[in-house]
Amino acid sequence: MDVFLKTGRLTLRPFTADDVEVLVELDSDPEVMRFLSGGAPTSRHTIETRVLPRFMAGYAELEGPGYWAALAADSNEFLGWFALHPVHDRPGEFELGYRLRRSAWGRGLATEGSLALLHEGFRRAAIAVFAQTYEDNIASRRVMEKLGMRFVREFKVSDEALREGTFDAGAADALPGDDVEYAITSEEWRDLPGVAGVSAR
Ligand SMILES: CC(C)(COP(=O)(O)OP(=O)(O)OC[C@H]1O[C@@H](n2cnc3c(N)ncnc32)[C@H](O)[C@@H]1OP(=O)(O)O)[C@@H](O)C(=O)NCCC(=O)NCCS
């Protein structure tokens, strides 16, 4: 297996064409999709034609940032994914994202994987990392806070961003509220206590 990074409990590896099934299953849980699409699953067609191709694009070219499948380090069970990817209209910034199976929630895994990715992002090039979530997604907001990110703004997701999302077109229309953005700069990251203890492979 091609491994990108390991933490104490997680292995992050590149996605492959064989990952359709685990992604379909992940996005079939209405609780996982609650603050993304209002609970609607992502269709197999969308995963095959849009999500997985996007996840698999650019590993070599980007040398670090990207979309990574997250496995349990001890069993290699698929737990979900993490992302740290560039955004075309925000040079020097990376967007952080994560989506885990319900069985993996509540054990600090989103925070653990994200910390390792932030470490990678800032070690390589990022001047800032931001993350966005639906306003009512308290677990996701809490992860951002635990990472040392600060609240930046509340905003309405644009139609363009919705079209680029990792769920079916139109699905996010089910969520009437705002999204929120959190961010951390490289200076803020360097000043965080304990950051030196985070190690990537
Ligand atoms: C968001 C998500 C990745 C969090 O994963 P996780 O591994 O459970 O996260 P962590 O354990 O690292 O941290 C979660 C924190 O939120 C807290 N939390 C969770 N649900 C909460 C709730 N309803 N109210 C208050 N706090 C809550 C947890 O207690 C924990 O904080 P703590 O360590 O201070 O106790 C996971 O719930 C998920 O995959 N959700 C579905 C997809 C999704 O919404 N992704 C984010 C979209 S931007």
Ligand as a Chemical Component Dictionary entry (heavy atoms), coordinates in Angstrom:
data_LIG
# 
_chem_comp.id                   LIG 
_chem_comp.type                 NON-POLYMER 
_chem_comp.pdbx_formal_charge   0 
_chem_comp.three_letter_code    LIG 
# 
loop_
_chem_comp_atom.comp_id 
_chem_comp_atom.atom_id 
_chem_comp_atom.alt_atom_id 
_chem_comp_atom.type_symbol 
_chem_comp_atom.charge 
_chem_comp_atom.model_Cartn_x 
_chem_comp_atom.model_Cartn_y 
_chem_comp_atom.model_Cartn_z 
_chem_comp_atom.pdbx_ordinal 
LIG C1  C1  C 0 -17.099 16.287 11.947 1  
LIG C2  C2  C 0 -16.423 14.952 12.178 2  
LIG C3  C3  C 0 -15.336 14.751 11.137 3  
LIG C4  C4  C 0 -15.797 14.958 13.584 4  
LIG O1  O1  O 0 -15.052 13.743 13.743 5  
LIG P1  P1  P 0 -14.569 13.217 15.178 6  
LIG O2  O2  O 0 -13.452 12.266 14.940 7  
LIG O3  O3  O 0 -15.722 12.770 15.971 8  
LIG O4  O4  O 0 -13.979 14.581 15.802 9  
LIG P2  P2  P 0 -13.118 14.717 17.142 10 
LIG O5  O5  O 0 -13.412 13.550 18.040 11 
LIG O6  O6  O 0 -11.705 14.994 16.760 12 
LIG O7  O7  O 0 -13.714 16.051 17.778 13 
LIG C5  C5  C 0 -15.114 16.277 17.845 14 
LIG C6  C6  C 0 -15.415 17.290 18.920 15 
LIG O8  O8  O 0 -16.747 17.756 18.775 16 
LIG C7  C7  C 0 -17.463 17.523 19.976 17 
LIG N1  N1  N 0 -18.861 17.279 19.604 18 
LIG C8  C8  C 0 -19.330 16.344 18.774 19 
LIG N2  N2  N 0 -20.668 16.482 18.649 20 
LIG C9  C9  C 0 -21.018 17.525 19.428 21 
LIG C10 C10 C 0 -22.266 18.146 19.733 22 
LIG N3  N3  N 0 -23.401 17.747 19.165 23 
LIG N4  N4  N 0 -22.257 19.214 20.573 24 
LIG C11 C11 C 0 -21.111 19.640 21.135 25 
LIG N5  N5  N 0 -19.885 19.090 20.866 26 
LIG C12 C12 C 0 -19.867 18.040 20.036 27 
LIG C13 C13 C 0 -16.770 16.334 20.601 28 
LIG O9  O9  O 0 -17.066 16.228 21.973 29 
LIG C14 C14 C 0 -15.312 16.709 20.321 30 
LIG O10 O10 O 0 -14.877 17.749 21.144 31 
LIG P3  P3  P 0 -14.023 17.501 22.504 32 
LIG O11 O11 O 0 -12.789 16.747 22.103 33 
LIG O12 O12 O 0 -13.743 18.870 23.012 34 
LIG O13 O13 O 0 -14.890 16.691 23.414 35 
LIG C15 C15 C 0 -17.422 13.787 12.082 36 
LIG O14 O14 O 0 -18.483 14.034 12.969 37 
LIG C16 C16 C 0 -17.970 13.593 10.679 38 
LIG O15 O15 O 0 -17.343 12.960 9.838  39 
LIG N6  N6  N 0 -19.179 14.125 10.420 40 
LIG C17 C17 C 0 -19.838 13.930 9.120  41 
LIG C18 C18 C 0 -19.154 14.669 7.988  42 
LIG C19 C19 C 0 -18.969 16.123 8.296  43 
LIG O16 O16 O 0 -19.865 16.785 8.816  44 
LIG N7  N7  N 0 -17.771 16.603 7.964  45 
LIG C20 C20 C 0 -17.416 17.987 8.168  46 
LIG C21 C21 C 0 -18.015 18.787 7.111  47 
LIG S1  S1  S 0 -17.196 20.339 7.007  48 
# 
loop_
_chem_comp_bond.comp_id 
_chem_comp_bond.atom_id_1 
_chem_comp_bond.atom_id_2 
_chem_comp_bond.value_order 
_chem_comp_bond.pdbx_ordinal 
LIG C1  C2  SING 1  
LIG C2  C3  SING 2  
LIG C2  C4  SING 3  
LIG C2  C15 SING 4  
LIG C4  O1  SING 5  
LIG O1  P1  SING 6  
LIG P1  O2  DOUB 7  
LIG P1  O3  SING 8  
LIG P1  O4  SING 9  
LIG O4  P2  SING 10 
LIG P2  O5  DOUB 11 
LIG P2  O6  SING 12 
LIG P2  O7  SING 13 
LIG O7  C5  SING 14 
LIG C5  C6  SING 15 
LIG C6  O8  SING 16 
LIG C6  C14 SING 17 
LIG O8  C7  SING 18 
LIG C7  N1  SING 19 
LIG C7  C13 SING 20 
LIG N1  C8  SING 21 
LIG N1  C12 SING 22 
LIG C8  N2  DOUB 23 
LIG N2  C9  SING 24 
LIG C9  C10 SING 25 
LIG C9  C12 DOUB 26 
LIG C10 N3  SING 27 
LIG C10 N4  DOUB 28 
LIG N4  C11 SING 29 
LIG C11 N5  DOUB 30 
LIG N5  C12 SING 31 
LIG C13 O9  SING 32 
LIG C13 C14 SING 33 
LIG C14 O10 SING 34 
LIG O10 P3  SING 35 
LIG P3  O11 DOUB 36 
LIG P3  O12 SING 37 
LIG P3  O13 SING 38 
LIG C15 O14 SING 39 
LIG C15 C16 SING 40 
LIG C16 O15 DOUB 41 
LIG C16 N6  SING 42 
LIG N6  C17 SING 43 
LIG C17 C18 SING 44 
LIG C18 C19 SING 45 
LIG C19 O16 DOUB 46 
LIG C19 N7  SING 47 
LIG N7  C20 SING 48 
LIG C20 C21 SING 49 
LIG C21 S1  SING 50 
# 
